[in-house]
Amino acid sequence: MQINQSIPTSSRAGRARRCISFLVLALNTSLFLLGQESRPICECGPATQHILFVGDSFTHGRYLPVRTYDNTPGTGGVGSTLPSPMVVDENFDTTVPARRENQPGETGPWGGVPGIFAELASEAGLPYNVHIEAISATNLITNYNAAESVIDRSSWDAVVLQEASYQPIPSALSKNSQSDPMVFCSAVRTIEQGVHSVAPNAKVYLYETWAPADTAYEDSLSSPFSPSAYLSALATLTAAYHDAYVSAAMRDGHIAGIAHVGEAWSLAWSQVVANPDPYGGSASGVPLSFGYQAGSEPATRDVPTDAGYHHPSIYGAYLNGLVLFQKITGTDVRSFGAGEHAAGSLGIPANVAVQLQQVAWQSVAFENNQPVNPAIDPCTLTH
C-alpha cells in the first residue's frame, strides 16, 4: 500500500500529524551538500488505514449534531482515499434506491459515530481514511445485498459491522416481529467471507449495540411500570445483545474483535456517570439516550416509545466512538483528556468527557468475550 504523500491542509491540519507536501518534492530532487545527497527533512508515518463502518442509524446517529459530525459537506467525500478527520459517506447522492438517504429529517452527508472515530484518529496522529455505509432501519444482510460493491472492496484494512437493533435478539425482547438471531449470525459470516474474499488481510469487527431505552420500557410493561422493572429490562437486553454478538463471532471464527458498546453503557450507568433512565429517573449522570429535545432534527415527541429514546445522545455517541477507537486502534483513550476536540465540539463538558474516556478504556481493557448465558446459543434461535 502506498503512503499518501500529499494531504490537503484544512482548518484541522494543526490537530493531525501530517507530512508537509513540499517535503515530497525533496524525495525527487537531486541536491548535494558537502558531497552528500540531501535526504528528506522528515519521514512520513505509517500507511493510511482505510476503514468502513457498515450499519444503520445506530452508526450514523440519526439526530443532530451527531448525524453530520465531521461529515464532508457538498460531496460526501466520495472517492477520497486520503487520511482525514472528515468522513466519506459512500451512500451520499447514490443512484441505488435501497441506499438513498431519503428518510425525513435524516439528510446527509453523514458523519455520525464514524466521524467521532475519525476525529479521534486525527488527534492521535493516526492516518485513517474513514468511510460510512449506513442504511436506516436496515439489517445487515439487506444492507449487504444493496451495497456489496462497497463492502466487498479490496482497499479496506478494516470493516466494522453493526446489526439493526431488533435483529440479534428474539422478538419477545425486541418487540419486533422481524427479529431473527439466526439470520444475524448468518449475515456476519456471509459479509466476513465476502470481505475476506477480496481483502484477505482486512480485519472485521463487530459493533455490539446497547439496550435501547424505548425497548426496555416496552419490555417492562408486563406488569405495572416501575423503575426497578425498567432497570431489570435494561440488564436483560444488555446480556442478550452481548451473547448474540459473542455467539456470532465465535461461530464465524474470523472476527478480529467485538466493540462491546453495550457493556460500556452498562458500566457508565453502574458508575453513575450516566443516568440509565431517560424518563426522569432520579440517578445522577448524563443521558446516553437522545431523549426528548424540542426543535430536534428529526423531530422528537416526549413519549416513552419515541425513536429519540432509541438512539444515542451526544454522550452515548461519544462513548460509542471511544469504545470503537480503543478496540480497533489499541489507543488508550484516557490520553485524550479534558481537551479532546470531539467532545468539545459536540458540547460535552470536559469533566464528563474524561469520565466517558475512563469508562470506554475500562470496558475494553476488561472486556468479556464469553456468553452471559452459556446454556443458550443465540445463533440457533429464530424469532
N, C-alpha and C positions, 0 to 999 in steps of 0.2 A: 504493500500500500504506500502510495506517495504522500509525503508530508505536504500539506498545503503551504506554499511558500509565501503567499501574499494574502493577508486578511484585511478586508476593508476596515478602516477606522470608523468609529461611531462614538456617540456620547458615552458608551460603556467601555471604551477601549482602555481607559485607565484602570478598570477593575480586573482586567484579564491580563495574563502574562503572554504577550504576543511578540513574535519576532517582527521587527520593523521591516517593511517591504524593501527599503533601499539597500538593506544588507544582502538581499538576494542577488543584486547586481554584482556584488563583490565576488560571489561564487564563480562568476563567468568572466571576470576581469583579470587580466594578467598584469599585475603590478609587482615591481621588485623594490625592495627596501633593504639596503645593505647586503645586496646579493642574495636575499632570500625572498621567495614568493610570499606575498602577504596572505593572510588567512582571514576568514570572516570574523568579525568582532564578536559575534555570539553564535552559539549552536542552538538550532531550533529544538523544541522539546519533543515529546512523544507523538506518535502518529495520531491523527484525528480519529476519534471513535464515533462511528455512525450508529445511532440508536433509534429504534422505532417503538413508540408506545401505541398499543392496539387496545381499544376498549370502547366504552360508551360514555355517558355523561359523568360517571364516576372518574373518568380520566380527564375530560375537558372541563368539568366542574359545574357546568350549566349556568350558574349565576355570576354576575359581575361582582367584584373585579377579577375573580379567578378565571373566568372563561376566556378572557382575552389577555391574560397576563403574559407578557413577553412574547406576544404574537408578532407576526410580520405584516403590518398593515398594507393594504392595497393588493398585494400579490400572494400573500400566504407564504412567500419564500420558496414556492415550489421550484424544484430544480437545484436549489442551493446545496452544496456539499461542504461548505466551509464551517469551521468551528465558530460558534456564536452563541450569545445568550438569547437570541431570538429563535423561536420555534418555526419549523417548516410544517405547514398544515397540508398534508397530502390530499385532503378532500376539498380544499377551498376551490370554489368555482369549477368543480368537476362536472363532466357531462354524464357521468354514470348516475342514473336516477337514485339507486339504492344508497349512494354515498353522499348525496347532496345535503348541505347544511341548511335545511329549509324548515326546521321546527320553529314555531312562533317564538320570537324573543331570544333565539339562540344563534344570532348572526355571528359569523366568523370574520376574519380568520381566528382560529382557536389557538390558545397557548396552554391554559389550564395547569394541571399538575406537572406536565412535562415542561412548562415554562418555568416553574419553580426549580425543577431539576436543572434546567439549562442555566438559570441564573446562579445556582449554587456551584455548578461546574465552572462557570466563568470566574466567579470569585475565588475558587480554589486553584485556578490556573490549569484546569484540565481541558484539553481541546476536544469538546464534544459538539457534534452536529446532531441536534435533537429534532426528531420528526414525530408528528402525531397522526394517527389514522383512527378516528373515532366516529362511531355512528350511534346516535342517541337511541336508548331503549332497544338495543340490539344485542343478541347473544353472540358468542364468539364464532360459532360455525357459520351463522348467517353473514357476519362481518367478513369472514374469510372467503366465503363464496363470492361476495361482492368485490373484495379488494385483494384477491390472491396475487395479482400482478404487483401490488405494492408490498405486501407482506413477504412474498417469496422473491426477495431481491438479493442478489449476491453481494451487495455492498454492505449489508448490515453486519455490525460487530455484536450487536445485542438487540433482542426483541423482547418487549415486556407485554404480557398478556393479562388483561383484566376482563373477567366474565361479568355479564349482566347480573345484577344483584339477586334476581329471582331464580336464576338457572341452577346454581350449585347445591341448593338446599331443597328439601321436599316442600310441596305446595302447602302442607299443613303448617309450615313455618313461614313461608314467603307470602302466603295468601294470594298466590298467583297460579292459575291452572297450567301455565306454560312451564313451570319448574320441571327440571329433569336432570338430576345429578349425573346420571349415566351419560347423557349427551354432552355435558360439560367435560367429563373425563375423556370422552372420545374426541372432542374438539381439541383439547390440549394436545393429544397425541397426533392428530391429523396436522395441526398447524406446526408443531415441533418438527415433524418429519418433512413437511413442506419447506420450512426454513432451512433445515439442515441438508436438504437435497441440493440446494443452490449455494448455501453458505455453511459449509461443514464445521467451521470453527466459531460460528456465531453462538453466543450464549443466550439461551431462552430463559427468561424469568417469569414467575407468576406474581401478580399484584393482587394479593388477598385483600378483599374489601372488608368493611366494617359492618356492624349491626346497625341498620338504619333506624332512626328514632320512630318513624311512622310505622314501620313493620313491627317493631317491639310494642308499640302502642296497640296495634290490632291484635297481636298475639296475647296481650294481657287482658283482653276483654272477655275471656271465657267465664270470668266472674266479674263482679263489680270492679271497675278500675281502681287501682291503688298504686301508690309509689313503689311498694315492695313487689307487687306483681309485675310492674313495668321493669324494674331492675332485674328481676329474675328472667324475664323475657330477653333482655339485653344479653345476659350471660349465656343463655341457651343459644341464641343466634350467633354470638361470637364463637362459641365452641363448634357450632355446625359449619360455619364458614371455614374455620381453621381446619377441621377434619376433611372437608371437601377438597381444599387446595392441597393438603398434605397427601391425601389419597391419590389425587390426580398426578402429582409429581412422582410419587413412589411407583405408581403403575406405569408411567411413561419411562422413567429411568434415565432420561437425558435432559432433565431440567436443571439449570445451573443454580437455582435458588428461589426461595419464596420471600417476598417482602411482606412480612406479617403486619400489615397496617391495622387489621382488626385487633390484634393484641396490643398494639401501641395505643389505640383509642381506649381500650380497657385499662391499660396501665395509667393513662392520663386521668381517667375517672377515679381509679383507686387511690392515686396520689393527690387527689383534689386539685390537680392542675386544671381540670375541666369538669364542668357540671354535666353528668350523664343525662339529666332530664331537661330538655329544652322547653318543656311545657310549664315551666315555673317551679322546678324543683328547688329546694332550699339550700342545696350544696353550693359551695363557692366554686369559683373557677369559670373559665371561658366556655362558650358553647361550641362544640366541634361540628354540630349540625347547623345548617344555614338558618333554619327557623323562619320567623315572620319578619319581613323587612318592608316597610312602606316604600313604594317607588322602586322596588327591585325590578331587574330585568332578567328573566321573565317575571311577571307579577306573582306574588305570593298572597295567600289568604291565611288569616290567623285561625286555622282549624287544624286539628291533630294529624289529619291524613293528607295535608297539602304536600306537594312534591318538594317544597322547600325543606321540610323535615327529613327528606330522603337523601339530601345532598350535603356536601361539606361546606362549612363556613370558611372564612379566611383562615381560621385557626386549624380546622380539620384538614383543609387542603395543604397548608404549610406543613403540618405533621406528616401527611402522606408523602409530600415531596422529600422531606428529611429522611424518612424511613427508606424510601426507594434509593435515594442518593447514597446513604450509608451502606445499604446492602449491595448495590451494584458497583460502586467505586471503592468501597473499603475505607472511605474518608471518615474520620471521627468528626461528626457534625458539631460536636461541642466546641470545636476550634473556631467556629464562625463567631460565636459570642454575641454580645448585645448590639453590635454594629452591623449585623448581617443585613444586606440590602433588600432581599426579597421580603423579609418580614417588615422592614420599614416602609417599603413602597405599598405593601398591602394594608398597612395601618395597624400592624401588630405591635403592641408596646414592647420595648426592649426586654423587660424582665420576663414577659410571657414567652418571647422568642427563646430566651435562654432556657426556660423551663421545658419548652417543647423540644428543644435540641437534646436536653438531657433524657427525656422520655424516649425519643427516637433512638438515641445511642443505646440506651438500656434494652429496648425491645429487640434490637438486632444483636447486641453483644450476648444476650442471654436468651436467644430465640429457642423455641421448642418446635422441633420438626417431627414430633411423634403425635399420633392422634390422641385427642382427649378421651374419646370413647372407642377404644380399640375393638370392641365386640361388633361394631357396625362399620362396614365399609361403604362409604357414600357412593362409590363408583358402581355399586351393584344395585343402587336404588333408582327408581324411575321418578314417579310424580310424588 
